[in-house]
Amino acid sequence: MRFLPNFNLHAPVAVQFAPTDRFFLRLVPLAPDLPAAGQVELALEGLAPFPPAQLYWGYGVAPDRKSALVYAAHRRRFTPEEAQAWARADLVLPDIILLLGAAPAGPALLVLAGDHRLSGAAWPGSAAWPAAVHTRAYPGLPDEDTRRQFAAELAAKAGLPGAPVRYVSGAPGARREGDQLIFTLSDPAGAVLVSTPVARADQDGLDIRDRAFLARRRRDLQRGEFIWKVLRTGAQAAAVALVFEAGALTCSLVNRLLHVRLAAQAPLVEKLETAHGLTSRVDELAHRRLRFFEMLNTINEPRPHSIQFTRTGTNGHRGLEIEAQTNSADDVGTYEAALHKLAALDKVEIRDLRARDGVTTFALSVAFKDEPAPGGGGGP
């Protein structure tokens, strides 16, 4: 997740285009599976009459990485003032780079026309890289005959006699789009005439300046990029923390509002609870009242006439506690057996059975399975 835009530290790109006529140009083959820089440096040692340390040199790699355009110039071909101005640029390279992305559909020559020079590239067909390059300086503005002669020389180098020629001139520029560096040549109205995209991996090789200087500059840029990424990550973390803090604050406010609403509704809730309690009590009194006489009538029907209840009481909603006496001790067992046969009873217990002066006393505990159905009471 990205909360801040990924600003590029290289934007805007400050590029200085050196005159191509001060360089010698060579197209060299490359092994695509090997690093291009080492292959170009070896080729340069064999091509140049001076060691690389005395040269300003660079290279552009073809999109298929099977060839490269190598350009080099002795350092004395540039004044100290020109070299000093390069220190402020992001890239320094010959202006023929502007032509390398043209890739016409058929054989064609593309010539960049300057005030005192012509630089061109020739494509044999639908290839993405030119088959030949050529540059030449002139004492004045090249006229039509000079241009035709230059185009003939370029066509001869590429083996493309009669190929159509396109002359372009305008304001050079550069911009970044993601990891790509795009060189453009625009007319006075701002329309792009040609453009050359270069992948990030190949951008360092374009620069003609001293390799040690470029290495130091790359380290400084990488350090700056690292610092920027750390700052950006910190800003993103701070933004996330602010979002969570805002969420926590919002939850706290919502919770506080809920508590306020609950406190405001507490009296109403208390009234409702009181009303509910009264309703439950009324329902209990109306539907679950103690049915003493119904229970007593149930156990009274099988009672032998000799047994008399001397005291009766309840045990909850479904139980009776009775004290009784009889002149016939055998009727106690008969009565207990009769109670056990009643389907409405859950428990029957005879206890404290005593006999004295011909009178037998006992205690009877019964529990009903459910509240007895309403019915009429019966007398003993």
N, C-alpha and C positions, 0 to 999 in steps of 0.2 A: 504494500500500500504506500502511495507516495502523496504527501500532503503539500510539498513544495515543488515548483518546477525545477527540472534538471538543467540549470543554467550552465553554459559551457564557458570555461575560463578563457578559451582562445577567441571568443567572439567579442568584437569584430576582428576578422583576420587581416592583419597588415602584411601585404605581400609586395615585394619590390621585384619587378620584372627587368632583368638585365638584357641588353641587346644580344640577340642570338648570334649575330655575325662575329662576335668576339670569341666564340667557342668553336672547337671542332666537334662534329657530330658523328656518332657511329651507332648503328643498330647491331647489337650482339645477341647471339642465341643464349638461352638459359636452360638449365635443367629444372623443370617445374617443382620437383620434390626436394630441392636443395635451397638454402637461403640465398636470396638474390644478392645481398650486399657483398658477400665474399666472392661470388662469381664475377661481379662487376669490377671489383678492385683488382682481381687477377687479370681480367681482360684489359683494364686500364693500364696496368704496368706494361703490357705487351704492345699497346697501341700508342701511348704517349711518349714523346721524346724526352720528357722530364719526369722525375719521380713524383708520386702523388702529393708529397709534402709541399711541393712548389706550385701546386695547381689549385684552382677553384674548380671543383667537379661535383657532379651529381648524376642521377639517373632516374628515369621513369620506367616502371614495369608494365608490360602489356597485361590486359585483363586475364588472358590464359596463362600468364607467367612463363611463356615459352621464349620471350625475347624482351630486350630492354633497350631504351634509347639512352646512350651514355653521352654526356657533354662535359667538356673540360676546357680550361683556359689558363694560361700562365698568369700568375698573380700580378705580373708587371703590366698586364693589359688593362688593369683597373687602377685608378688613382687612389691614393690614400684617403682622399675625401669621400670617394664613392664607397670604399670599404668601411669607413667609419660610419657612414649613414646606414649601413646594413645592420649595425648592432641593434637598432630600434625596431627592426622588422621581425615578423613571425617567420617568414620564409623569403628566401632570395633564390630566384631561378630564371632561366632564359624564357623569353616570351613564346618560344615555339611550343611550349607545353600547352598553350591555349588551343592548339590545333589537334592535339592527339585524341580528343574525344569525338571528332566529327563523324568518323565511320560511315561514309556514304554507301548507298545501296549498290552502286556500280563503280567501275574504274573512274577515278577522279583525282584532280590535283587541287589542293587547297593552299592558297598563298596568303600570308599575312604581310600586308604592305605597310611599311613605315616611311618616315621622311627620308632616310638615307640607307635603307636596307630592305631586302625581301627575304622572307623565310617561308619555306613551304614543306608540305608533306604529301606523299602520293600513296593512294590506296589502289590495289589491283582489282578489288571487287568488293564482296561483302565482308571482308576481314575487319576485325575490330582494332587492328594496329597497322600503321603505315608500312609499306614495303621499302620506302626510301625517304630521306629528309635532305634538305638542301638549304643553304643560307649564303647570302652575299651582301657585302656593303658597297654603297655607291657614294660618290662625292656630292651628289645632289638628289633631288626628288626623282625617282625612277619614272621615265616616260614610257609610252606604249611599246616602243621597240625593245626597251630594256626589259620590260615585263615579259614580252613574248620570248625573248632570248632566255630569260631565267626559267620560264615554264618549260621550254624545250630542254634545257639542261636537267631539270628535275624529272621530266618524262623519260629522258634517256637513262638516267640512273635507275629508275624504277622499271624500265622496259615497257613503258606505256605510251607509245607514240600516238598522238591524236586524242589523248584523254581530255575530257572537258576540264577547264580551269575555272576556279572560283576565287576571286580576290576579296578579302575581307579586311576591314580596318575599323577601329573603334576604341572604346575605353576598356582596358582590362580590369578585372576585379576577382574577388574570391569570397566565398561564403561557406559556412558549415551547415550541413544537414545531417544531424545525428553524428555518426562516426565518419561520414564522408566529407572530404574537402573538394569543393567544386569551383573550378576556375572558369570564368566567363569572359566573353568579349561582347560588348554591347554597342549598339549604334547610338547616335546622339539622342534619339527618342527613348532610349532605355530598353529597347527590344534586344534580346539575347541572340547573337548571330551564331556563336558556337560555344560549347561548354565541354569541359573535361572533368569527370569525376575521378577522384583518387581515394582508394580505401585507406583506412587509418594505418594499416600495417606498412603501407608503401610511402607514407607522407614524409618520413624522415629522410629517405633517400633522395628526395627532390632537391634539397637545399645544397647550394654550392659552397657554403662557408666552411671554415676550418672544422674538421671532425671533432677535435678536442673542445672547441668552443660550443659546438652543437651538443656534445655529450653533457657539458656543464649546464647548458640551457635546458636540456631535457630533464636533468635532475631537479633543477629549480622549478620547472613546470610541474613535474610529478609531485614535488613537495607542496607546491601551491594547490594542486588538485586534491592531494590528501587532506590538507588543512581545510579546504572548502568542503570536502565530503564529511569531515568530522563536524564542521560547523552546521552543515545541512542536516546531518543525522541528529545532532543535538537539538536543532530547531524543530525537527520532526518529532523527537521525543518530547520536547516541551509542548508542542501542539497536541500530542496525544494526551499528555498529562493534563493540559488545560481542558481537553474534551471530557476526560474522566472526572476532573474536578467540577466542571460545569454539570455533569451528570449527577455527581454526588450531591451538589448543592440543590439541584432540581428535585432529587429524591427527598432531601431533607425538607425542602419547602413543601412538597406534596404531603410528606408525612406530618409536618406541622399543621397543615391545613386540615388533614384528616382528623388529627387530634382535636383541633378546634371544633370541627363539625360534630365529632363524637361527644365532646363536652357540652356543646349546645343542645344535642339531642338526648343527653343523659336523663333529664327530667321526664321526657316523653317515654323513653325506654323503661324508666322506673314505674311510670303509670301503667304501661302495657304489661310489665311483669306482675304488678299487683293485680291487675284485672285478670290476667291468665291464672294466677294463683287462686283467686276467688272462684273463677270458673271451674277450675279443677276440683276445688273443695266442694262446690255445689254439685258437680257431676258425681263425685265420690259419695256424697250424702244421698244423692238421688238414686244411684245405680248400684252402689256397693255398701249399702247400709247393713247393719248387723241383722240377720234374719233368725233371730233366736227361736221364735215360736215355730217356724218351719222346721228348723233342725230338731227341736224338742219333739215336735209331732212325729218326725220320721222315726226316732228311736223309741217313741212311746207306743207305737202301734203293736210291735211284737212283745211288749212288756207283760209278763205274767201279772195277774191281779194281786198276787201276794207281795210283790215288790213295790215299795213306796219310795219316791224320791224325797229325801229330807232337805237337800240343798242342791241348787243348780247354779252354774256359772259358765261363762264363755272363755275360750282360749283362742284369741284372734278372731278372724272372720269365719273360720271353718272348723272350730273345735268347741267341745263342751266338756266341762268338768262337773261330775255329779256324785253326790253322796246319797246312798240308798240303804234301805233295810228290808228284811223279809223274815216271816216266820217259818219259811220252808227253804232250807239251805240248798235243796236240789234245784230249786227254781233259778238260782244264780247261774249254774252251768247251762240250764236250758235257755236262759235269757242271753247269755254270752254267745251260744251257738246260733241263736236266731239273729243276733246283731251281725255276726260274721257273714251271714247269708245276704245281708243288704248290699245291693250294688252301689249305693251312694256313699258307703263308708269306706274310708281308706285305712283306718286303724281302729281297733277295739282293744281296750286294756282294762282288765279287772285287777284291782290291787287292794291291799289292806283288808283282806277278808278276815272277819272276826265273828265268833259266836259266843253269846253270853245270855244266860237265863232264857234260852229258847229263841233268842233274836239274833239273826245274823246281819252284820253290817259290812259294807264294802264301798270302795270308791270306783267309779267308772269314768274312763277317759275315752272319748271318741273323736275322730277327725274325719271330716268329709272330703271326698275327692274334689268336689267343686262346690261352689255355693249352691245350696239347695234351691230347686225351682220354687217359685212362689206357690203357696198352697194354704189351705186352711189349717189352723191348729186344731188339736184334739185334746180333750181332757184326759186325765189319768184314769 
